[in-house]
Amino acid sequence: MANVKLKRSSTPGKIPLTTDVELGELAMNTNDGKLFLKKDDGSESMVEVGGDIDGGDAGPLPSPIFTGSISDITVTNGEAITPVDVSSNFSTGGPVSSYSLQNNPSWLSIDSAGLITGTADAEAVSNGVTVTGSNIDNSADSNPFSVTSEDVSLPEEFNAYMVVDPIGSTIAGYTAVTGDYEVDFGDGVWVQYASGTSFNNVTTLGPNVYFRNQSGSTVTQFRFPNPNTGKEIHITNGTTLTSMYQAFYLSKSEIITCIGMNNVTNWDQAFMFCQSVTSINIDSTSAGTKFYRCFRDNSVCTCVNKIDTTKSTDMRDMFLNSPVYEQPNSSDQALIKQAGGYNWINANPCP
């Protein structure tokens, strides 16, 4: 009976190249006692029986080397990013057989060729994302970069509403409003007020009271009235606002939502003494430069959605006398108030 002999080498550390064998053919290193076969899953590679092999050179493969820089990625929520090919950043040094992402949002991925793709499915910021290029022996990491998915841009206007309960509550406005505005007290009739003027002791006629800028006017600062009985306050479009100074001062509402806040620079005392508020939903504070006593004396509030203080020069007493905050907790608060600020995103959004 004839003996079957495999292709073989007695050179220590020698690994067959993909050109040395056919598919289905085995090769052996008789010195190392290792057996190899060729794998083809669209690209050919050599596989040690019992382990993957990335090339045909003897000994450990040299480490990949990362060069250049991967830029930050910004995309509108619901849309696909422009694909990013990072293979050229790992083209020097040892060969790369696989790529992986670290600290990336779940919708972002990278394939075996080093192409980053994905469609954003949530509005968020991921900092410190990196790419790792690896072979069987070594790996190299890219520079950290951020991935930001943003909500669709809102038109330049001001819109908000306040939920009051019971209907018939009496509310009084403040003069701290910059820009001509108008109010619907719940009956569908808009009443106009000039910049810097207020309304006094008006009886609400519906469950919601609505606020907006007058046509052709820009509202840059708005201070909400303090109803005798209130449930919620929602800014549905705050794109024209630049100051939230004492915006919710002494508000009795339980939930506050602020959408379109990308242009607000002044958050001083914005939520100070909001002693009934349990959660504050803010879509952005990225332009904020002042946060003095922003969340002071929030005696029952436990949750804020996001706080970005990276541009701030004043974060004194941000959470003074607000002991029950869980999101951000005390460690997160320290990061938010540190020199240079911090872009904090709540991993568990407020209700």
N, C-alpha and C positions, 0 to 999 in steps of 0.2 A: 504494500500500500504506500503510495507516494506521500511524502510529508508536505504540508502546506506551510510556506514561509511568508511572513508579512514583510512589507517594506520596513527597513530598520536602520538604525544608526547607533553606534557605540560611543558617540561623542557626548561627554557629560553636558547636560543642560540643553542639548539640541532638541528643537521642536520642529516638526515638519511644517513646511509652507503649504498653503492651500493648492499651490501648483504642483506639489509633489505627489498628491494622491487624487484618485477619482472619488466621486460620491459613492458611499457604501464600502469603500476600501479602508482598511486599517493600517496603521503604522506604529512601530514600536521603537522605543529607546531602550536598548538592552543594558546600557550602563545604569540608567536611572530606574529601570523597571516600570516604565510608564507606557500606556497605550493611548493612541489618539485616533480620532475620526474627524471627517470633514462635515461641517454643518452648513446648510444653506436655507436661510429663512428670508431670502431676498437679497442677502449679502453673505458671501462665503467667509467662514472662519474655522479655525481649528479648535476642537474641543477635546480636552483630556478626559478620558473615562473616569468620572469622579470629580471633574472640575473644569471650568472654562479657561481656555488659553487665548490670549489676545494677539499673539504674533508668533513668528518663527525664529526669533533670536534666542540664543542661550542665555540663561540667567535672568534675573529680575528685569522687567521692562523699566526704562527710565520714566521719570515723572513727567506728566504733561505740564506745560507752562502756560499760564494765562497772561495775555498781553492786551493792552488797550483798556477800554472801559465800556461797560454796558450802561446805556442811558436810562433814566427813569421812564416809566411807561405810564401814560395817562389815557384813559378811554372813557367814553360816555357809557353809563350803565345800560346794559342790553345790547351793546354793540361789540363786534370783534376787534381785537387789537390788530394793528399792522404787524404781520409776522416779523420776528426778530431772529436773524441767523447769527449764532454766536460761534459757529465752528471755526471761523477764521481767527477768533480770539484764542483758540487752543491749538493753532496749527504748528506751533514750535514745540520743542521738547518731545517727550514720549508720545506714542499713539494714544488716541482716545477711542475707547470702544463703547462708552455709554455716557449719557448726560443725565443729570438730575437737578431738581430745584429744591431749595430750602426756604422756609418761611413764606412760601407763596400762597396766594389765595387758591381755594380749591378748584376754581374754574381755569386756572392758568397751568399749562403743561409744556413739556419739552420732549421732542422725539429723539430717536437714536442718531439723527443727523445734526442735532444741535439747533433745531428750529423751535422757537417759543411761539405758541399760539394760544388762543382762548377767547371766549366771549363772556364779558362781565355779567354776572347775575346778581350782584349786590353792590350798593354804594358803600365804599369803604376805602381805607388806606392801609397798605401793607408795607411796612418799613423793613429794611435789612434783608431783602430777598437776594439770594445768591444762586449762581449756577456752579455745579461741580462737574468737572470732566474727569473721567476715571478710566484706568485700565486695570488689569488683574492685580497689579502690584502697587500702584501709586495713584494719586489724584491731585487736582489743583482746584482752588476756588476762585470765582470771579470777585470783582468789587461788589459791595452791597449796593442795591438800588431799590427804589420804591415803585410800587404799582398802585395807582390811584384810579378808582372808578367813580365817576361823578354823575350826579343826576342831570337830566336834561335841563338846559338853561331856561330860567323863567323870564318873562317879559319884564321890562323895567317899570314896576309899579308897586303900590302898597295895598295889600288886602289882608284883613284880619277879622276874626269874629270872637265873641265872648258868649259862653253858655251861662244863662242865669236861671236859677230855680229858687223860689217859684216865680212864674210870670207875674209882673207887677212890682218887682223889686225896684228900688230907687237907686239911680246911679248919678254920679257927678264927675265931670271930666276935670282935666288939669290943663293949665296954660302951657305946660312944657311940651308943646307940639310945634315942630318946625315944618312948615308947608301947609297949604290949604287942604282941608280934608272934609269928609262928609260922613254922616252916621245914619244908619237905618236902625231905629230902636225896636224893630220887630214887626212893623206893619207894612214894610215894603216901600216906605217913603224916605228918600234920602234928604237929610237936613244938612246944609252947608255951614262950615265954620272956617273963619280965616286963621291963618298961621298965628299962633300965640294966643288964641282965644279958647274958651272952654264952654261947656254946657253945665247947667246946675240943676240937680235934683229932678232928673227926668225919669218918669215911670216907664219901665220896659213893657212893650206890648206883645212880645213873642218870646219864645225860648232862647232865641239867638239875637244878639246885637251885633251889627256889622259895621266895619270901618274901612274906608278906602281913601285914596287921594282924589281930589277933585280933578276933573279933566284938564290936562295941561299943567298940573301942579306936581311937584316932587316933594314927597314927605321924607325927610331925612332923620327925624327924631319923633318918637311917639311914646307917650306915657299913658298907660291904660287906666281907666277909672276903677275905683274900688267899690264893687257892688256890695250891698248888704248881705246878699247870699249869692255866691258864685260857684260854678262847677269847674269850668275850663276856660282857658284863653289860648287861641290858636292864631299865629301869624302864618297865613298860607302863602304869602309872597312878600318878603321883606327886602327885595333886591335894591330898593332906593335908600334903605336905612343905612346910616353911618354911625349913629349913636343909640345905645340902649341904656343910657344913664338913667337909673331909677325907673326903668320902663314898667316894672311890675311891683313897684314899691307898695308894701302893705296889701298886696293882692290876696284875696281870700280863696282864689281858685285852687283846685287840687291838682290839676294837670296843666302844664304849659308846653306848647309846641312852637318851634321857631324854624320856618323853612325859608330858604333864600337869603341867608345871613352872611353871604360871602364878602360884603363890603363894610360890615360893621367894624369899626376900629375901637370904639369906646364901650366897654362892658362894665364900667365902674358901677357897683351897687345895683346891677341890673335885677338880680333876684333877691336882694337883701330884704330880710323880714318877711319873706314869703312863707309864713308860718303854717299854712295849710297845704302847701304843695308837697306832693309825694314823688313826682317824677318830672323831669325837665328834658324835653326832646329838642335838641339843637342839631341842625344839619351841618353847620360849619361855624367855627370861630377863627378861621385861618388868618383873617386880616386884623385880629384883635391886638392892640398895643397896650390896652389898659384893662386890668381885671381887679382893681382895688375893691375889696369886700364884695366881690361879685355874688358869692353864695353864702354870705354871712347870715347867721341866725335863721337857717333853714332847719327848724327844730324837728320836723318829721320827714323831710325829703331823704330818700335813700338812693336815688338813681338819676344820673345824667348820661346822655347818649355819647357825647364827644366834647372834648375840650382841647383846643390847639393854642398853646401859649408861646410858640416858637418866635413870634415877633413882639412879644410883650416886654415892656420895660417896667411894669408895676403889677406885681401879683401879691401885694401885701394883704394879709388877713382874708384871703380868698374864701376859706372855709371856717372862719372864726365862729365859734359857738354853734357849729353844725355837726354834732357828734355821731349822728346815726347813718351817715353816708356809707353805703356798702359798695357803690359803683360811682365814683372812684373810692377805693378804700384808702386807709392812711398811707400805705406805701405808694399807691398811684398818685395821691395828692402831693407827696414829696417830689415825685418826678415832675408833675405839672408845674410846681412852684420853683423848681430848681433854676439856677442861672442858665440862661439860654432857652428856657422853656422846654416843652415836650408836646408832641402830637399824640394825645391819648384817645383811643377808640374803645368804646365799651364792647366787649366781646358778646355780651348778652343785652341787647337793646332794651330800653325801658318799655314798660307796657303803655 
